[in-house]
Amino acid sequence: MESKLHILLCEDDENLGMLLMEYLQAKGYDAELCLDGEIGYKTFMKGHFDLCVLDVMMPKKNGFELAAEIRQQTADLPIIFLTAKNLKEDIIQGFKIGADDYLTKPFSMDELVFRMEAIMRRVRGKKNTNVTQYRIGNYTFDTQRQVLSINGTQTKLTTKESELLALLCVHANDVLQRDLALKTIWIDDNYFNARSMDVYITKLRKHLKQDPQVEINNVHGKGYRLIVPEVKDEN
């Protein structure tokens, strides 16, 4: 992580809030804890934040009210709701306000971080319009056109193939965590989405088979690694 992301964390359960704040800080985030919605809004107005994690049931101003006020100031700031509620109506209300994700208590802190990373990856992807091409061995991958090219031959990729290959390129020669890929592209890491991702990995291997230096390897229990030859500095 190039610079610490500033997280607005609003949770009225002080014990849970402190645990979450300390966990996020240990993961390299700069998290600021607020114990009610009014303090949360005042803190939001005073600072600059990259993402909000809001508990729904808070005193003075609940998470939905706080999110609505934040949305009046900015339409782009990512928001994740934390709640003990799992009623369909509450979830729909949260997304209507402009939530990017929704976690029902109890939840894994690892899952929260995965979802935060997935959201921020999508946000960066929308903002970063300069990086549109990757070299993958002898291949050129145009992410905007979703085209993979080699020796004058072009292959048009599907949207899912393109998203998955772009994510592999970001992690080239390193491990792309399976959970991160699922939650970034498929949003949910359930069994059916996991099987779907395996199918797309197989398709990408076929698309990349013309360059023997390029491989997509399974990393047992972790995910996948896109192997590409290192680009040598001609200077």
Phi, psi and omega in degrees: 000119188293318177219154183291132174279138183265117185250129171269112182249116180243113183210121185279344173280104188299320180297312178295319180300316179295319178299314180296315181299314181294323179294315179296321178295322178294333179273003176098010177266156172257097186256135179243121186265133173234140188262358172206168186292326179294314177297322179301316181292316178300319179294318178301317183291335182272336188239184175244125183235149179263339182197147178244135172243110190240125170288140181286311186270090178234153177285160175072314177206118183282173185298323178296316179296318179297316180298320179298320179290323176296319180296333176292334181269326181208136180267350191253345185292122181295141181229130172244130176266139171247131182203152173276349179279144173228022178289139181303321182297321180292320180296316179298317178301316179300316180288329176295324178293331179124026178292147174266336179198172190209122178241129180264132179287146353283152181221162177277135177296326175300319180295320177302314181296318177303315182292322176298315180297320179297315179296314182294329177294319179294320180297314180296322180298322178290323184280329186270088181267358181282321181273098181244350182226147174233144168266126178238087187062238179272001179269153167241131181244115177264108186288330181287317180275350183057046183237132176251124186237143173205129176051042177082356179261130181247138176239122178278122180268154171287168180299314180296318177299317181294316180297318182291318179295321178299319180294321176296321180295321177301325181255025185308134181063016175226172183275126169269111182298134182301314181298320181296317179297316181297316185281338176283318188259317183259354179073321185237142182258038180285174187301316185291321176293323178297318178293323178298317180297322178300321179296317180292325175299317178299318178297317180295323177300320179293320180295331186261008189286348181286347176244107183294346179282345185258129179219154167242109184261144170283136173248107191306127177076000183235302183167230185226154175229122173275115179267120177229148178294141178293138177279122181277139177283116183290342179281000000 
